[in-house]
């Protein structure tokens, strides 16, 4: 009897030993993109610290964090939309519109908290319009948000006359320029937003349906999921975060700029796709988006420190976007003959 028990215990322990490498292998395969981005960041850190003595410093890393935080907040919202199989190209225009609205409210003498709510509110309103045309009218999300981008940008120029609108007072500017324990406020806010979006995606029914809708929208409709309502909520949330980013940018710059974040939508899409979010939907993570955003931040900062001309930096970012789309194509189906 004792011999039988010993054999059972031996087989059980052997099974656990065999299972561990399999679990490790599965974890590595399922997180190849994240591992690759971490290695890329390390390699870039070594390269740029060799080329510039200023790169590898706490002050510079804080500068990078503050520089990418605003776009990172928008990227977190876009991640949710793209996982569901959609896209929102109006995010940068919504960011600028929020800034213009915030400046108007401040000049009217409204208190800071109401101004922040107003900036987020304009994002919510624009997100609802996007959601309406996409879910109710049935317009493709690319076309709907591209049209919204043009409309919002144009209205921003019409309202402002194409000039900057300075904001009064220093207390509101503390939101974007202040620090907590030496850490820039925008960086802290980015971390908080990403943490909340991570929890929303991983531990709520809303997050599960977001992945499911991106994976197979038709099956979700057959199963009784209210796809339209969930997609509407996703576009509203994405635009609300873009509005919040506009509030922070206006506070940081001390003025509302109608040309703010022009072209930033492509950089944000590149960061999200580079982070592993599929253009077809159904796959992605907030962690990957954060790493993709940091990769672009490292590139911009490093190229500036080594003295590369701004025009070549634009070319480099375009190359990164093409690389991100190529990697997404390889992940989803590979090269075609």
C-alpha positions, 0 to 999 in steps of 0.5 A: 500500500505504501509503495502505491502511495509513493508511486502516486506521489512521484507521478504527481510531482513529476507532472508538476515539474513537466507542467511548469515548463509548459506554463512558462512556455505558454506565458512567453508565447502569449507575451512575446510582444510585451517582452519584445517591447521591453527589450527594445526599450532596454536596447534604445536606452543603451544606444541613446545613453551611449550617444548622449550623456544626458539621456540616462538621467532621472531628470530626462526620464521625467521629461520623457514621462511628462512628454508622453503622458498626454498622448498616453492618456488618449492612447489608453482610450483608443486601445479600448475602441480598437480592441472592439474592432473600431478606430477613432481618428478624431481623438487629436481634434477632440483634444484641441477642442477641449482645450479651446472650451477650457480656455473659454470657461476660464475666461468666463471666471468658472472655477477649476473643477467645473472647467475640468468637468467641462473639458471632459464633457465636450469630449463626451458630447463629441464621442456620443456624436461619433457613436451615433453615426457609427452604431445608429447610422452605420457609417464605418468608424474610420470614415465617421471619425475622419469626418469628425476630425475635420469638422472639429478642427475647422470649428476650432479655427473659426472660433479662435480665429486661428490664434492662441487663447491665453488662460488666466490665473496660475492655479489651473496651470498647476494641474499640468505643471505641478509635481507630487513627490518630484513626479510631474502631475501629467505622468501621475494622471497617465498612470492612474488612467492606465490602471483604471483602463487595465482593471476595466478590461481585465476584470469587468464584464464590459472588458470581456464584451469589448474583446468579444465584440472585436473578436466576432461582433456577429456572434455577440449579436446572436448571443444577445449582447447589446453591441450598439450600446457597448460600442457607443460607451467605448467611443464616449469613453475614448473621447472623454479621455481625449477631452481630459488630455486636452484639459491637461495640455491647456494647463501645461501650455498656459494657452489653448492652441487650435493647432494643438496635437495636429497629426498626433492621431497617427502617432497615437495609433502607431503606439497602440498598434506597436503595443500589440492591439490588432487593427482587426480587433479582439486582441490587445492590452493596456500594458502593451499600449503603455510600452508602445507609447514609451518606445515612441517617447524614447525615440523622440527624446533620443533623436532630439538629444543627438541633434537629429533634424525635426524633419527626419524625426517625422520620417522616423515616426512614419517608419515606426507606424509602418513597422507597427502595421507590418507586425500586426499583419504578421501576427494576424495572418502573415505575408501573402504570396 
